[in-house]
């Protein structure tokens, strides 16, 4: 019983780490690009292209939510 609980806990922790990583990565991109754009810097060359990257990352998060 204890072994099964330990295995279940390890599995849950693994899932939490995976989900956290899958959400954190696009969130960090969104934050970085947003801060850059607000500072007048456009990492992709133009404001429009920079905003497209942000939009793509938001879509990535939304797709991940549908899969969980």
PQR file of N, CA, C, O and H, with PARSE charges and radii, in Angstrom:
ATOM      1  N   UNK A   1       0.830  -1.194   0.000 -0.4000 1.5000
ATOM      2  CA  UNK A   1       0.000   0.000   0.000 -0.0000 2.0000
ATOM      3  C   UNK A   1       0.876   1.259   0.000  0.5500 1.7000
ATOM      4  O   UNK A   1       0.647   2.189  -0.774 -0.5500 1.4000
ATOM      5  N   UNK A   2       1.890   1.269   0.891 -0.4000 1.5000
ATOM      6  CA  UNK A   2       2.768   2.430   0.967 -0.0000 2.0000
ATOM      7  C   UNK A   2       3.497   2.646  -0.350  0.5500 1.7000
ATOM      8  O   UNK A   2       3.667   3.781  -0.795 -0.5500 1.4000
ATOM      9  H   UNK A   2       2.075   0.513   1.519  0.4000 1.0000
ATOM     10  N   UNK A   3       3.929   1.547  -0.977 -0.4000 1.5000
ATOM     11  CA  UNK A   3       4.637   1.643  -2.261 -0.0000 2.0000
ATOM     12  C   UNK A   3       3.729   2.237  -3.326  0.5500 1.7000
ATOM     13  O   UNK A   3       4.168   3.079  -4.109 -0.5500 1.4000
ATOM     14  H   UNK A   3       3.790   0.625  -0.616  0.4000 1.0000
ATOM     15  N   UNK A   4       2.468   1.814  -3.369 -0.4000 1.5000
ATOM     16  CA  UNK A   4       1.534   2.357  -4.359 -0.0000 2.0000
ATOM     17  C   UNK A   4       1.277   3.835  -4.132  0.5500 1.7000
ATOM     18  O   UNK A   4       1.192   4.605  -5.089 -0.5500 1.4000
ATOM     19  H   UNK A   4       2.111   1.130  -2.732  0.4000 1.0000
ATOM     20  N   UNK A   5       1.153   4.235  -2.883 -0.4000 1.5000
ATOM     21  CA  UNK A   5       0.957   5.655  -2.577 -0.0000 2.0000
ATOM     22  C   UNK A   5       2.177   6.479  -2.977  0.5500 1.7000
ATOM     23  O   UNK A   5       2.049   7.589  -3.493 -0.5500 1.4000
ATOM     24  H   UNK A   5       1.222   3.609  -2.106  0.4000 1.0000
ATOM     25  N   UNK A   6       3.352   5.925  -2.734 -0.4000 1.5000
ATOM     26  CA  UNK A   6       4.589   6.614  -3.111 -0.0000 2.0000
ATOM     27  C   UNK A   6       4.677   6.754  -4.627  0.5500 1.7000
ATOM     28  O   UNK A   6       5.048   7.810  -5.139 -0.5500 1.4000
ATOM     29  H   UNK A   6       3.456   5.023  -2.315  0.4000 1.0000
ATOM     30  N   UNK A   7       4.332   5.682  -5.343 -0.4000 1.5000
ATOM     31  CA  UNK A   7       4.342   5.730  -6.809 -0.0000 2.0000
ATOM     32  C   UNK A   7       3.314   6.727  -7.337  0.5500 1.7000
ATOM     33  O   UNK A   7       3.593   7.478  -8.272 -0.5500 1.4000
ATOM     34  H   UNK A   7       4.030   4.824  -4.927  0.4000 1.0000
ATOM     35  N   UNK A   8       2.135   6.731  -6.741 -0.4000 1.5000
ATOM     36  CA  UNK A   8       1.081   7.667  -7.157 -0.0000 2.0000
ATOM     37  C   UNK A   8       1.527   9.106  -6.924  0.5500 1.7000
ATOM     38  O   UNK A   8       1.305   9.972  -7.770 -0.5500 1.4000
ATOM     39  H   UNK A   8       1.909   6.121  -5.981  0.4000 1.0000
ATOM     40  N   UNK A   9       2.152   9.359  -5.783 -0.4000 1.5000
ATOM     41  CA  UNK A   9       2.654  10.697  -5.478 -0.0000 2.0000
ATOM     42  C   UNK A   9       3.726  11.110  -6.481  0.5500 1.7000
ATOM     43  O   UNK A   9       3.735  12.249  -6.948 -0.5500 1.4000
ATOM     44  H   UNK A   9       2.332   8.655  -5.096  0.4000 1.0000
ATOM     45  N   UNK A  10       4.623  10.195  -6.812 -0.4000 1.5000
ATOM     46  CA  UNK A  10       5.681  10.492  -7.787 -0.0000 2.0000
ATOM     47  C   UNK A  10       5.077  10.798  -9.156  0.5500 1.7000
ATOM     48  O   UNK A  10       5.539  11.700  -9.854 -0.5500 1.4000
ATOM     49  H   UNK A  10       4.616   9.270  -6.433  0.4000 1.0000
ATOM     50  N   UNK A  11       4.054  10.050  -9.534 -0.4000 1.5000
ATOM     51  CA  UNK A  11       3.383  10.294 -10.810 -0.0000 2.0000
ATOM     52  C   UNK A  11       2.713  11.661 -10.817  0.5500 1.7000
ATOM     53  O   UNK A  11       2.816  12.401 -11.796 -0.5500 1.4000
ATOM     54  H   UNK A  11       3.679   9.317  -8.967  0.4000 1.0000
ATOM     55  N   UNK A  12       2.033  11.995  -9.739 -0.4000 1.5000
ATOM     56  CA  UNK A  12       1.373  13.300  -9.645 -0.0000 2.0000
ATOM     57  C   UNK A  12       2.391  14.433  -9.693  0.5500 1.7000
ATOM     58  O   UNK A  12       2.157  15.451 -10.345 -0.5500 1.4000
ATOM     59  H   UNK A  12       1.949  11.394  -8.944  0.4000 1.0000
ATOM     60  N   UNK A  13       3.508  14.263  -9.012 -0.4000 1.5000
ATOM     61  CA  UNK A  13       4.548  15.292  -9.028 -0.0000 2.0000
ATOM     62  C   UNK A  13       5.118  15.461 -10.437  0.5500 1.7000
ATOM     63  O   UNK A  13       5.400  16.580 -10.864 -0.5500 1.4000
ATOM     64  H   UNK A  13       3.697  13.437  -8.482  0.4000 1.0000
ATOM     65  N   UNK A  14       5.285  14.369 -11.146 -0.4000 1.5000
ATOM     66  CA  UNK A  14       5.773  14.417 -12.520 -0.0000 2.0000
ATOM     67  C   UNK A  14       4.796  15.163 -13.421  0.5500 1.7000
ATOM     68  O   UNK A  14       5.208  15.968 -14.256 -0.5500 1.4000
ATOM     69  H   UNK A  14       5.056  13.460 -10.799  0.4000 1.0000
ATOM     70  N   UNK A  15       3.515  14.899 -13.253 -0.4000 1.5000
ATOM     71  CA  UNK A  15       2.489  15.584 -14.043 -0.0000 2.0000
ATOM     72  C   UNK A  15       2.493  17.077 -13.733  0.5500 1.7000
ATOM     73  O   UNK A  15       2.394  17.901 -14.642 -0.5500 1.4000
ATOM     74  H   UNK A  15       3.180  14.246 -12.574  0.4000 1.0000
ATOM     75  N   UNK A  16       2.607  17.424 -12.469 -0.4000 1.5000
ATOM     76  CA  UNK A  16       2.626  18.834 -12.067 -0.0000 2.0000
ATOM     77  C   UNK A  16       3.837  19.541 -12.675  0.5500 1.7000
ATOM     78  O   UNK A  16       3.710  20.663 -13.165 -0.5500 1.4000
ATOM     79  H   UNK A  16       2.687  16.755 -11.730  0.4000 1.0000
ATOM     80  N   UNK A  17       4.995  18.908 -12.650 -0.4000 1.5000
ATOM     81  CA  UNK A  17       6.200  19.511 -13.247 -0.0000 2.0000
ATOM     82  C   UNK A  17       6.014  19.713 -14.746  0.5500 1.7000
ATOM     83  O   UNK A  17       6.386  20.755 -15.287 -0.5500 1.4000
ATOM     84  H   UNK A  17       5.097  17.996 -12.252  0.4000 1.0000
ATOM     85  N   UNK A  18       5.436  18.714 -15.419 -0.4000 1.5000
ATOM     86  CA  UNK A  18       5.212  18.799 -16.859 -0.0000 2.0000
ATOM     87  C   UNK A  18       4.261  19.942 -17.203  0.5500 1.7000
ATOM     88  O   UNK A  18       4.551  20.752 -18.084 -0.5500 1.4000
ATOM     89  H   UNK A  18       5.134  17.868 -14.980  0.4000 1.0000
ATOM     90  N   UNK A  19       3.136  20.007 -16.513 -0.4000 1.5000
ATOM     91  CA  UNK A  19       2.149  21.055 -16.772 -0.0000 2.0000
ATOM     92  C   UNK A  19       2.750  22.425 -16.480  0.5500 1.7000
ATOM     93  O   UNK A  19       2.558  23.370 -17.246 -0.5500 1.4000
ATOM     94  H   UNK A  19       2.900  19.350 -15.797  0.4000 1.0000
ATOM     95  N   UNK A  20       3.470  22.529 -15.384 -0.4000 1.5000
ATOM     96  CA  UNK A  20       4.099  23.791 -15.029 -0.0000 2.0000
ATOM     97  C   UNK A  20       5.052  24.249 -16.125  0.5500 1.7000
ATOM     98  O   UNK A  20       5.051  25.420 -16.507 -0.5500 1.4000
ATOM     99  H   UNK A  20       3.626  21.761 -14.762  0.4000 1.0000
ATOM    100  N   UNK A  21       5.854  23.336 -16.623 -0.4000 1.5000
ATOM    101  CA  UNK A  21       6.800  23.673 -17.690 -0.0000 2.0000
ATOM    102  C   UNK A  21       6.058  24.086 -18.959  0.5500 1.7000
ATOM    103  O   UNK A  21       6.432  25.061 -19.610 -0.5500 1.4000
ATOM    104  H   UNK A  21       5.855  22.386 -16.313  0.4000 1.0000
ATOM    105  N   UNK A  22       5.019  23.354 -19.305 -0.4000 1.5000
ATOM    106  CA  UNK A  22       4.273  23.643 -20.525 -0.0000 2.0000
ATOM    107  C   UNK A  22       3.576  25.004 -20.482  0.5500 1.7000
ATOM    108  O   UNK A  22       3.376  25.625 -21.526 -0.5500 1.4000
ATOM    109  H   UNK A  22       4.715  22.562 -18.775  0.4000 1.0000
ATOM    110  N   UNK A  23       3.211  25.463 -19.311 -0.4000 1.5000
ATOM    111  CA  UNK A  23       2.573  26.777 -19.166 -0.0000 2.0000
ATOM    112  C   UNK A  23       3.622  27.866 -18.972  0.5500 1.7000
ATOM    113  O   UNK A  23       3.486  28.965 -19.509 -0.5500 1.4000
ATOM    114  H   UNK A  23       3.374  24.958 -18.464  0.4000 1.0000
ATOM    115  N   UNK A  24       4.661  27.566 -18.213 -0.4000 1.5000
ATOM    116  CA  UNK A  24       5.673  28.570 -17.890 -0.0000 2.0000
ATOM    117  C   UNK A  24       6.434  29.052 -19.124  0.5500 1.7000
ATOM    118  O   UNK A  24       6.716  30.244 -19.252 -0.5500 1.4000
ATOM    119  H   UNK A  24       4.772  26.673 -17.777  0.4000 1.0000
ATOM    120  N   UNK A  25       6.764  28.141 -20.024 -0.4000 1.5000
ATOM    121  CA  UNK A  25       7.562  28.522 -21.196 -0.0000 2.0000
ATOM    122  C   UNK A  25       6.877  29.592 -22.044  0.5500 1.7000
ATOM    123  O   UNK A  25       7.478  30.639 -22.286 -0.5500 1.4000
ATOM    124  H   UNK A  25       6.535  27.173 -19.920  0.4000 1.0000
ATOM    125  N   UNK A  26       5.638  29.369 -22.507 -0.4000 1.5000
ATOM    126  CA  UNK A  26       5.006  30.430 -23.306 -0.0000 2.0000
ATOM    127  C   UNK A  26       4.716  31.692 -22.480  0.5500 1.7000
ATOM    128  O   UNK A  26       4.728  32.802 -23.012 -0.5500 1.4000
ATOM    129  H   UNK A  26       5.150  28.518 -22.310  0.4000 1.0000
ATOM    130  N   UNK A  27       4.458  31.517 -21.196 -0.4000 1.5000
ATOM    131  CA  UNK A  27       4.196  32.677 -20.339 -0.0000 2.0000
ATOM    132  C   UNK A  27       5.431  33.572 -20.256  0.5500 1.7000
ATOM    133  O   UNK A  27       5.322  34.798 -20.292 -0.5500 1.4000
ATOM    134  H   UNK A  27       4.448  30.615 -20.764  0.4000 1.0000
ATOM    135  N   UNK A  28       6.595  32.956 -20.145 -0.4000 1.5000
ATOM    136  CA  UNK A  28       7.834  33.736 -20.085 -0.0000 2.0000
ATOM    137  C   UNK A  28       8.074  34.481 -21.407  0.5500 1.7000
ATOM    138  O   UNK A  28       8.529  35.625 -21.406 -0.5500 1.4000
ATOM    139  H   UNK A  28       6.683  31.960 -20.116  0.4000 1.0000
ATOM    140  N   UNK A  29       7.768  33.828 -22.526 -0.4000 1.5000
ATOM    141  CA  UNK A  29       7.909  34.481 -23.832 -0.0000 2.0000
ATOM    142  C   UNK A  29       6.955  35.673 -23.914  0.5500 1.7000
ATOM    143  O   UNK A  29       7.347  36.759 -24.341 -0.5500 1.4000
ATOM    144  H   UNK A  29       7.398  32.898 -22.527  0.4000 1.0000
ATOM    145  N   UNK A  30       5.710  35.467 -23.505 -0.4000 1.5000
ATOM    146  CA  UNK A  30       4.715  36.549 -23.533 -0.0000 2.0000
ATOM    147  C   UNK A  30       5.186  37.710 -22.668  0.5500 1.7000
ATOM    148  O   UNK A  30       5.137  38.863 -23.095 -0.5500 1.4000
ATOM    149  H   UNK A  30       5.392  34.585 -23.157  0.4000 1.0000
ATOM    150  N   UNK A  31       5.635  37.417 -21.479 -0.4000 1.5000
ATOM    151  CA  UNK A  31       6.093  38.472 -20.567 -0.0000 2.0000
ATOM    152  C   UNK A  31       7.272  39.234 -21.161  0.5500 1.7000
ATOM    153  O   UNK A  31       7.290  40.465 -21.139 -0.5500 1.4000
ATOM    154  H   UNK A  31       5.676  36.480 -21.132  0.4000 1.0000
ATOM    155  N   UNK A  32       8.245  38.519 -21.685 -0.4000 1.5000
ATOM    156  CA  UNK A  32       9.424  39.166 -22.261 -0.0000 2.0000
ATOM    157  C   UNK A  32       9.086  40.043 -23.453  0.5500 1.7000
ATOM    158  O   UNK A  32       9.554  41.177 -23.552 -0.5500 1.4000
ATOM    159  H   UNK A  32       8.231  37.519 -21.702  0.4000 1.0000
ATOM    160  N   UNK A  33       8.272  39.516 -24.355 -0.4000 1.5000
ATOM    161  CA  UNK A  33       7.902  40.287 -25.543 -0.0000 2.0000
ATOM    162  C   UNK A  33       7.027  41.481 -25.187  0.5500 1.7000
ATOM    163  O   UNK A  33       7.162  42.553 -25.778 -0.5500 1.4000
ATOM    164  H   UNK A  33       7.892  38.595 -24.274  0.4000 1.0000
ATOM    165  N   UNK A  34       6.126  41.297 -24.219 -0.4000 1.5000
ATOM    166  CA  UNK A  34       5.283  42.405 -23.787 -0.0000 2.0000
ATOM    167  C   UNK A  34       6.115  43.515 -23.165  0.5500 1.7000
ATOM    168  O   UNK A  34       5.937  44.688 -23.493 -0.5500 1.4000
ATOM    169  H   UNK A  34       6.016  40.426 -23.740  0.4000 1.0000
ATOM    170  N   UNK A  35       7.024  43.148 -22.267 -0.4000 1.5000
ATOM    171  CA  UNK A  35       7.885  44.155 -21.637 -0.0000 2.0000
ATOM    172  C   UNK A  35       8.747  44.872 -22.663  0.5500 1.7000
ATOM    173  O   UNK A  35       8.939  46.085 -22.583 -0.5500 1.4000
ATOM    174  H   UNK A  35       7.169  42.195 -22.000  0.4000 1.0000
ATOM    175  N   UNK A  36       9.264  44.122 -23.625 -0.4000 1.5000
ATOM    176  CA  UNK A  36      10.079  44.745 -24.672 -0.0000 2.0000
ATOM    177  C   UNK A  36       9.238  45.723 -25.491  0.5500 1.7000
ATOM    178  O   UNK A  36       9.670  46.845 -25.755 -0.5500 1.4000
ATOM    179  H   UNK A  36       9.108  43.136 -23.690  0.4000 1.0000
ATOM    180  N   UNK A  37       8.042  45.300 -25.891 -0.4000 1.5000
ATOM    181  CA  UNK A  37       7.173  46.163 -26.698 -0.0000 2.0000
ATOM    182  C   UNK A  37       6.787  47.419 -25.934  0.5500 1.7000
ATOM    183  O   UNK A  37       6.745  48.508 -26.507 -0.5500 1.4000
ATOM    184  H   UNK A  37       7.691  44.389 -25.676  0.4000 1.0000
ATOM    185  N   UNK A  38       6.507  47.277 -24.651 -0.4000 1.5000
ATOM    186  CA  UNK A  38       6.166  48.451 -23.839 -0.0000 2.0000
ATOM    187  C   UNK A  38       7.346  49.411 -23.708  0.5500 1.7000
ATOM    188  O   UNK A  38       7.158  50.609 -23.497 -0.5500 1.4000
ATOM    189  H   UNK A  38       6.541  46.393 -24.185  0.4000 1.0000
ATOM    190  N   UNK A  39       8.540  48.889 -23.832 -0.4000 1.5000
ATOM    191  CA  UNK A  39       9.747  49.726 -23.759 -0.0000 2.0000
ATOM    192  C   UNK A  39      10.127  50.291 -25.119  0.5500 1.7000
ATOM    193  O   UNK A  39      11.117  51.012 -25.246 -0.5500 1.4000
ATOM    194  H   UNK A  39       8.692  47.916 -24.003  0.4000 1.0000
ATOM    195  N   UNK A  40       9.331  49.959 -26.141 -0.4000 1.5000
ATOM    196  CA  UNK A  40       9.612  50.474 -27.478 -0.0000 2.0000
ATOM    197  C   UNK A  40      10.563  49.595 -28.269  0.5500 1.7000
ATOM    198  O   UNK A  40      11.010  49.981 -29.349 -0.5500 1.4000
ATOM    199  H   UNK A  40       8.527  49.373 -26.038  0.4000 1.0000
ATOM    200  N   UNK A  41      10.877  48.424 -27.746 -0.4000 1.5000
ATOM    201  CA  UNK A  41      11.751  47.485 -28.445 -0.0000 2.0000
ATOM    202  C   UNK A  41      10.868  46.419 -29.079  0.5500 1.7000
ATOM    203  O   UNK A  41       9.946  45.908 -28.442 -0.5500 1.4000
ATOM    204  H   UNK A  41      10.514  48.111 -26.868  0.4000 1.0000
ATOM    205  N   UNK A  42      11.147  46.092 -30.313 -0.4000 1.5000
ATOM    206  CA  UNK A  42      10.349  45.091 -31.021 -0.0000 2.0000
ATOM    207  C   UNK A  42      11.274  43.948 -31.433  0.5500 1.7000
ATOM    208  O   UNK A  42      11.939  44.026 -32.467 -0.5500 1.4000
ATOM    209  H   UNK A  42      11.895  46.508 -30.830  0.4000 1.0000
ATOM    210  N   UNK A  43      11.316  42.882 -30.621 -0.4000 1.5000
ATOM    211  CA  UNK A  43      12.241  41.778 -30.873 -0.0000 2.0000
ATOM    212  C   UNK A  43      12.113  41.152 -32.260  0.5500 1.7000
ATOM    213  O   UNK A  43      13.095  40.629 -32.786 -0.5500 1.4000
ATOM    214  H   UNK A  43      10.776  42.819 -29.782  0.4000 1.0000
ATOM    215  N   UNK A  44      10.956  41.191 -32.848 -0.4000 1.5000
ATOM    216  CA  UNK A  44      10.760  40.624 -34.181 -0.0000 2.0000
ATOM    217  C   UNK A  44      10.826  41.685 -35.280  0.5500 1.7000
ATOM    218  O   UNK A  44      10.444  41.419 -36.420 -0.5500 1.4000
ATOM    219  H   UNK A  44      10.158  41.616 -32.421  0.4000 1.0000
ATOM    220  N   UNK A  45      11.301  42.864 -34.951 -0.4000 1.5000
ATOM    221  CA  UNK A  45      11.494  43.905 -35.951 -0.0000 2.0000
ATOM    222  C   UNK A  45      10.407  44.956 -35.972  0.5500 1.7000
ATOM    223  O   UNK A  45      10.698  46.152 -36.015 -0.5500 1.4000
ATOM    224  H   UNK A  45      11.612  43.080 -34.025  0.4000 1.0000
ATOM    225  N   UNK A  46       9.159  44.524 -35.942 -0.4000 1.5000
ATOM    226  CA  UNK A  46       8.048  45.475 -35.930 -0.0000 2.0000
ATOM    227  C   UNK A  46       7.115  45.127 -34.771  0.5500 1.7000
ATOM    228  O   UNK A  46       7.135  44.013 -34.250 -0.5500 1.4000
ATOM    229  H   UNK A  46       8.923  43.552 -35.907  0.4000 1.0000
ATOM    230  N   UNK A  47       6.307  46.095 -34.387 -0.4000 1.5000
ATOM    231  CA  UNK A  47       5.338  45.850 -33.326 -0.0000 2.0000
ATOM    232  C   UNK A  47       4.373  44.743 -33.744  0.5500 1.7000
ATOM    233  O   UNK A  47       4.044  43.869 -32.943 -0.5500 1.4000
ATOM    234  H   UNK A  47       6.291  47.001 -34.810  0.4000 1.0000
ATOM    235  N   UNK A  48       3.922  44.779 -34.989 -0.4000 1.5000
ATOM    236  CA  UNK A  48       2.977  43.776 -35.474 -0.0000 2.0000
ATOM    237  C   UNK A  48       3.565  42.363 -35.386  0.5500 1.7000
ATOM    238  O   UNK A  48       2.888  41.443 -34.928 -0.5500 1.4000
ATOM    239  H   UNK A  48       4.189  45.489 -35.640  0.4000 1.0000
ATOM    240  N   UNK A  49       4.790  42.187 -35.812 -0.4000 1.5000
ATOM    241  CA  UNK A  49       5.420  40.860 -35.752 -0.0000 2.0000
ATOM    242  C   UNK A  49       5.652  40.418 -34.307  0.5500 1.7000
ATOM    243  O   UNK A  49       5.526  39.238 -33.982 -0.5500 1.4000
ATOM    244  H   UNK A  49       5.339  42.935 -36.185  0.4000 1.0000
ATOM    245  N   UNK A  50       5.987  41.365 -33.456 -0.4000 1.5000
ATOM    246  CA  UNK A  50       6.177  41.061 -32.036 -0.0000 2.0000
ATOM    247  C   UNK A  50       4.856  40.612 -31.421  0.5500 1.7000
ATOM    248  O   UNK A  50       4.827  39.652 -30.651 -0.5500 1.4000
ATOM    249  H   UNK A  50       6.090  42.324 -33.720  0.4000 1.0000
ATOM    250  N   UNK A  51       3.767  41.295 -31.754 -0.4000 1.5000
ATOM    251  CA  UNK A  51       2.448  40.922 -31.243 -0.0000 2.0000
ATOM    252  C   UNK A  51       1.994  39.568 -31.785  0.5500 1.7000
ATOM    253  O   UNK A  51       1.271  38.841 -31.103 -0.5500 1.4000
ATOM    254  H   UNK A  51       3.791  42.075 -32.380  0.4000 1.0000
ATOM    255  N   UNK A  52       2.408  39.227 -32.998 -0.4000 1.5000
ATOM    256  CA  UNK A  52       2.076  37.915 -33.556 -0.0000 2.0000
ATOM    257  C   UNK A  52       2.717  36.800 -32.724  0.5500 1.7000
ATOM    258  O   UNK A  52       2.109  35.749 -32.520 -0.5500 1.4000
ATOM    259  H   UNK A  52       2.995  39.818 -33.552  0.4000 1.0000
ATOM    260  N   UNK A  53       3.944  37.029 -32.245 -0.4000 1.5000
ATOM    261  CA  UNK A  53       4.604  36.038 -31.399 -0.0000 2.0000
ATOM    262  C   UNK A  53       3.818  35.865 -30.103  0.5500 1.7000
ATOM    263  O   UNK A  53       3.600  34.742 -29.647 -0.5500 1.4000
ATOM    264  H   UNK A  53       4.437  37.882 -32.411  0.4000 1.0000
ATOM    265  N   UNK A  54       3.399  36.970 -29.520 -0.4000 1.5000
ATOM    266  CA  UNK A  54       2.611  36.909 -28.283 -0.0000 2.0000
ATOM    267  C   UNK A  54       1.320  36.142 -28.534  0.5500 1.7000
ATOM    268  O   UNK A  54       0.946  35.284 -27.734 -0.5500 1.4000
ATOM    269  H   UNK A  54       3.576  37.882 -29.890  0.4000 1.0000
ATOM    270  N   UNK A  55       0.640  36.439 -29.626 -0.4000 1.5000
ATOM    271  CA  UNK A  55      -0.611  35.762 -29.961 -0.0000 2.0000
ATOM    272  C   UNK A  55      -0.387  34.261 -30.165  0.5500 1.7000
ATOM    273  O   UNK A  55      -1.199  33.448 -29.721 -0.5500 1.4000
ATOM    274  H   UNK A  55       0.944  37.136 -30.276  0.4000 1.0000
ATOM    275  N   UNK A  56       0.697  33.894 -30.825 -0.4000 1.5000
ATOM    276  CA  UNK A  56       1.022  32.483 -31.037 -0.0000 2.0000
ATOM    277  C   UNK A  56       1.228  31.760 -29.713  0.5500 1.7000
ATOM    278  O   UNK A  56       0.782  30.625 -29.545 -0.5500 1.4000
ATOM    279  H   UNK A  56       1.357  34.553 -31.185  0.4000 1.0000
ATOM    280  N   UNK A  57       1.900  32.414 -28.777 -0.4000 1.5000
ATOM    281  CA  UNK A  57       2.139  31.794 -27.477 -0.0000 2.0000
ATOM    282  C   UNK A  57       0.844  31.649 -26.676  0.5500 1.7000
ATOM    283  O   UNK A  57       0.669  30.673 -25.947 -0.5500 1.4000
ATOM    284  H   UNK A  57       2.262  33.336 -28.914  0.4000 1.0000
ATOM    285  N   UNK A  58      -0.056  32.613 -26.812 -0.4000 1.5000
ATOM    286  CA  UNK A  58      -1.361  32.506 -26.144 -0.0000 2.0000
ATOM    287  C   UNK A  58      -2.143  31.331 -26.720  0.5500 1.7000
ATOM    288  O   UNK A  58      -2.764  30.570 -25.978 -0.5500 1.4000
ATOM    289  H   UNK A  58       0.086  33.406 -27.404  0.4000 1.0000
ATOM    290  N   UNK A  59      -2.111  31.185 -28.027 -0.4000 1.5000
ATOM    291  CA  UNK A  59      -2.780  30.043 -28.661 -0.0000 2.0000
ATOM    292  C   UNK A  59      -2.173  28.727 -28.182  0.5500 1.7000
ATOM    293  O   UNK A  59      -2.886  27.743 -27.985 -0.5500 1.4000
ATOM    294  H   UNK A  59      -1.606  31.802 -28.630  0.4000 1.0000
ATOM    295  N   UNK A  60      -0.872  28.715 -27.997 -0.4000 1.5000
ATOM    296  CA  UNK A  60      -0.183  27.517 -27.502 -0.0000 2.0000
ATOM    297  C   UNK A  60      -0.710  27.130 -26.113  0.5500 1.7000
ATOM    298  O   UNK A  60      -0.962  25.957 -25.841 -0.5500 1.4000
ATOM    299  H   UNK A  60      -0.293  29.514 -28.156  0.4000 1.0000
ATOM    300  N   UNK A  61      -0.870  28.122 -25.249 -0.4000 1.5000
ATOM    301  CA  UNK A  61      -1.402  27.861 -23.907 -0.0000 2.0000
ATOM    302  C   UNK A  61      -2.839  27.350 -24.006  0.5500 1.7000
ATOM    303  O   UNK A  61      -3.208  26.389 -23.330 -0.5500 1.4000
ATOM    304  H   UNK A  61      -0.665  29.075 -25.470  0.4000 1.0000
ATOM    305  N   UNK A  62      -3.642  27.991 -24.845 -0.4000 1.5000
ATOM    306  CA  UNK A  62      -5.036  27.575 -24.988 -0.0000 2.0000
ATOM    307  C   UNK A  62      -5.143  26.128 -25.481  0.5500 1.7000
ATOM    308  O   UNK A  62      -5.991  25.368 -25.012 -0.5500 1.4000
ATOM    309  H   UNK A  62      -3.342  28.772 -25.394  0.4000 1.0000
ATOM    310  N   UNK A  63      -4.282  25.754 -26.425 -0.4000 1.5000
ATOM    311  CA  UNK A  63      -4.303  24.386 -26.947 -0.0000 2.0000
ATOM    312  C   UNK A  63      -3.885  23.395 -25.861  0.5500 1.7000
ATOM    313  O   UNK A  63      -4.437  22.298 -25.778 -0.5500 1.4000
ATOM    314  H   UNK A  63      -3.594  26.371 -26.806  0.4000 1.0000
ATOM    315  N   UNK A  64      -2.925  23.773 -25.040 -0.4000 1.5000
ATOM    316  CA  UNK A  64      -2.497  22.906 -23.954 -0.0000 2.0000
ATOM    317  C   UNK A  64      -3.640  22.710 -22.948  0.5500 1.7000
ATOM    318  O   UNK A  64      -3.828  21.612 -22.425 -0.5500 1.4000
ATOM    319  H   UNK A  64      -2.477  24.665 -25.107  0.4000 1.0000
ATOM    320  N   UNK A  65      -4.393  23.770 -22.686 -0.4000 1.5000
ATOM    321  CA  UNK A  65      -5.510  23.670 -21.743 -0.0000 2.0000
ATOM    322  C   UNK A  65      -6.556  22.689 -22.243  0.5500 1.7000
ATOM    323  O   UNK A  65      -7.143  21.950 -21.452 -0.5500 1.4000
ATOM    324  H   UNK A  65      -4.240  24.662 -23.111  0.4000 1.0000
ATOM    325  N   UNK A  66      -6.795  22.677 -23.553 -0.4000 1.5000
ATOM    326  CA  UNK A  66      -7.792  21.765 -24.112 -0.0000 2.0000
ATOM    327  C   UNK A  66      -7.332  20.319 -24.003  0.5500 1.7000
ATOM    328  O   UNK A  66      -8.155  19.407 -23.918 -0.5500 1.4000
ATOM    329  H   UNK A  66      -6.318  23.277 -24.195  0.4000 1.0000
ATOM    330  N   UNK A  67      -6.013  20.104 -24.004 -0.4000 1.5000
ATOM    331  CA  UNK A  67      -5.484  18.752 -23.934 -0.0000 2.0000
ATOM    332  C   UNK A  67      -5.444  18.206 -22.505  0.5500 1.7000
ATOM    333  O   UNK A  67      -5.354  16.995 -22.299 -0.5500 1.4000
ATOM    334  H   UNK A  67      -5.344  20.844 -24.073  0.4000 1.0000
ATOM    335  N   UNK A  68      -5.510  19.107 -21.523 -0.4000 1.5000
ATOM    336  CA  UNK A  68      -5.468  18.656 -20.134 -0.0000 2.0000
ATOM    337  C   UNK A  68      -6.862  18.541 -19.678  0.5500 1.7000
ATOM    338  O   UNK A  68      -7.108  18.175 -18.529 -0.5500 1.4000
ATOM    339  H   UNK A  68      -5.582  20.090 -21.691  0.4000 1.0000
TER
END
